[in-house]
Amino acid sequence: MGVMVTDPQASKYGPPFDPNAPGSDQPNPDAGKNLSYLVPNVSVAWSTAPSFNLDPPNSGGGDGGGDVPPCSPIQVNLSTLRGAEASMLGSARTAVGDYQSLRDKVMSVKDTVFGQQAIAGTSGYWNAASQGYVPGNDNAASPIQDPAKKFADVINPAQEKVLWQMAGALEVIGQYVAAVNRAGQSYGEADRKAKFPAPPPNPVTS
């Protein structure tokens, strides 16, 4: 015996769209816009991250010209930091590759995928009056074209904005990896420039 579901099931994604809800008839400000200019190509700039033996970019250098306040010893495992950085770069390459594949697919089919250029075609027929065959119109537009174009006017800008947001997230990841690399370089620079304090002013005499 089959089971009949009579009560609506709540969606974990929230209430379903109600076309009759207040405000649902407001025009979409992005409808019909071409937002492809927002959608960048993304790449990972580093094949290998810069060495920690290099000074960080825009390093001030010099001795500072003043007294250095005392500080506790600094200990950092640069090998572990380097391994974490390499792992993040690998994950970033995978994410960027997936983004680029999705971006290229969306941009290549957005003008056709919803049926905006669908062709219905018409069959030819025999005209008894003229005793001749009348060919059909192979290029006759499908009736789906108009609703498909209206749908594309709404969904294409939405897709392009989502791709733009994805690219922004990938950029933040890149900035974080660069910050990790700069931290490693800063530790290395501090180690190379570390000095013993000056001797006391009064030498020990016998």
N, C-alpha and C positions, 0 to 999 in steps of 0.2 A: 504494500500500500504506500503510495507516495505521500510526502509531507508537503503541506501547503503553508507557505509563509504569508501570514496576513498582516503582520506588524512590520512597518518599515524598519530597516536595520540602520543604526547610526554609523556614519562613516568616521573613521579615525582621522580623516582630513578635514573635518568640520562639516557644517551644513551644506547641502547641495545648492547650486545656484538657482535663485528664484527670479525668473524674468519679470515677475510682477511686483517685486519688492520695491519699496521707495528708493529712488535714485538709480534704479537699474536702467532707466531710459536715458541717462545722461550720455551725451556723445563722447566717444573715445577721442581724446585730443591727439593721439598718435595715428589714428586711422588714415590710411592712404599715404603716410610719410615713408620715404626711403631713408632708413637709418643705417644703411650699410657703411656709411662713413665712420660710424662709431666702432665698427667691428675690426679690430686690428689682427694682423698676423703676429703670432707670438713665437719666440724661440728662446732657448737657453744659451746665454752668451758664452758661458764657460764650458769647454770640453773637460778641462781640469782646473780646479780652483787655484788661484795664485798661491805661491808658497808662503808659509808663515815666516820664512827667512827674509822676506821683503818687508820694507817699512810700509805701514798702512798709507793709503792715499791721503794727500794733504797733511802729512805728518809735520808738525811744527818743528821738531828737532831742537837742537841747542840745549843749553843747560838751564834755561829758565830764568837765570839772573837773580835768583833769590834763594832764601833758605827753604829747604825741603822739610816739611813736617815729618816726624817719625811715623812709621806705619808698620803694621804687622807683616810677617813674611807672607808672600804670595805663592801659592802652589797651584799649578794647573797641569793637567795631563793633555798635552797638545796632540799626542797620538790618538787619544779617545775623541778629542774635539775634531780632529781631521777625519776620523772614520765617520762620525755623525754627519759632518758636512758632505762627505762623499755619498752617504746614503740619501741625504735630502736632495742632492743634485740628481741622483738616479731616479728618485720618485718624481722630481720636477720634470725630468725629460719624458717620463711616461705620461704625466698629466698634460704636458704641452702637446705631445703627439696626439693624444685623444682629442684635445680641444681643436687642434688644427684639422683633424679628420672630420670632426663634426662641423666646424666652421665651413670648410670647403664644400661639404655635402649640402648644407643649408643654402649657401650662397649660389650653388650651381643649379638647384632645382626649385628655388622659391617662386619662380615665375610660371612654373608648369605643374608642380606636384599636386596641387589641389584641384586641377581640372580647368585652370583658367584658359587653356588653349585646346580643350577637348573638341574633337571633330565627330559629328554624328554621321555625316554622309547620307546621301539619298540614293535609292536604287533607281536604275533606269526602267523604262516601260515601253511597251509597244503601242504606238498610236495608230489605231485602226483607220482613222479618217485619212491620215497622210500615208498610211501603209509604210510607216518608217519607225525605227527604234529611236527613242529619245533618251540620251544618256543621263545618268544621275549626276548630282553635284557632289563630288568626292570631298569637297572642302566646306561643306555646310557645317556651320557651328552647332555644337551640341547645346541643348537647353541648360546644361549644367554650368555653362560658362559664366553667366551673370552671377548666380549665387556663389560660385567658386571665387570670382574676382572680389566680391564683397567680403568673403571670409578671409581671403589673402590680404586684403587691405588692413585687416585687424591683426591677424596672426603673424604676418611678416615683421612688422615693427616690434611686436612682443618678442619674437625669436631673436631679433637683432639686439634688443636691449639685454636679453638674458646672456647672449654671447659676450656682449660688452662687459657685463658683470663678472662672468667667468674669467675673462682676460684680466680684469682688475684684480681678482683674487690671485691669479697666477703671478701678477706683478708684485703683489705683497709678499708672496712666497719667495720670489727672487730677491726682494729687498732684505728679507730675513736671513737668507743664506749669505748674502753679501755682508750683513752685519756680523754673522758668526765668523766669516773669514777675516773681517777687520779686527774682531776681538783677538783671534789667534795671532794676527800680525802685530797687534799692539802689545800682547804679552811678549812676543819675540823681541820686539824693539826695546821694551823695557829691560829685558834681560841683557841685551847687547849693550845698553847704555848704563847699566848698573855700575856704581862706583863705590869704593870703600870711603867712609867719611874721612875728612882731613884729620891728621894727627893732632893731639892736644897742643896748645900754644907753648906750654912750658915743658921742654924735654926733660926726661929723667936724667939726673946727674948723680954721680957717686959722691 
